């Protein structure tokens, strides 16, 4: 179902940025299988942590160096013993597993989705 119509100004309140994964590790303490990420969003935002339920399609070693999209202005969220500071974005595939949203060319870390 499509969400209700919003204005462009409402859209701009969601700060979606690109960053590069600099660390990725298993997160066995999470209730649902997840990977802990440290993402570099450039000098303005810095490095932020995220818990991502992406274990069906990704392994931690394959994620380091990959650019990902994330919402950087949500409040931090406690997930077990970990504080997730960023919502890493993706789409559900036909089986309900998350496929990461990304760009098809490299862009500077911290670039904002417009």
C-alpha positions, 0 to 999 in steps of 0.5 A: 500500500502506498503511503499518504502524500507528503510535501517536499519539505516533509521529505527533507526532514528525513536525512538520508546520506551515503556512507562507506562501511568501515567495519562489519561484524556478526551480531549474535546477541540480536533477537533476529540475525543481524550484522553490526556495521560502522559506517563512515558518513564523511567529515560532517557526520563522522562514523556511526553504528548500525545494526542491520538484519541483512544476514541472508544476502551479506557476510560481514567481510563482504560489506567492508568498503561498500557504500550504503544509504542510511537515515542519520537523523533518527534517535539512537536505538538500543538493540540488545547490548548495542546502540544503533545510531543509523537506519541502514536502508534496503528493500525486501526481496520476494522472500522478505530478506533485505537487499541493501539500497545503494548507488551505482557509482561512487559518491562522496561519503556524507552526500545527501539524497535529494 
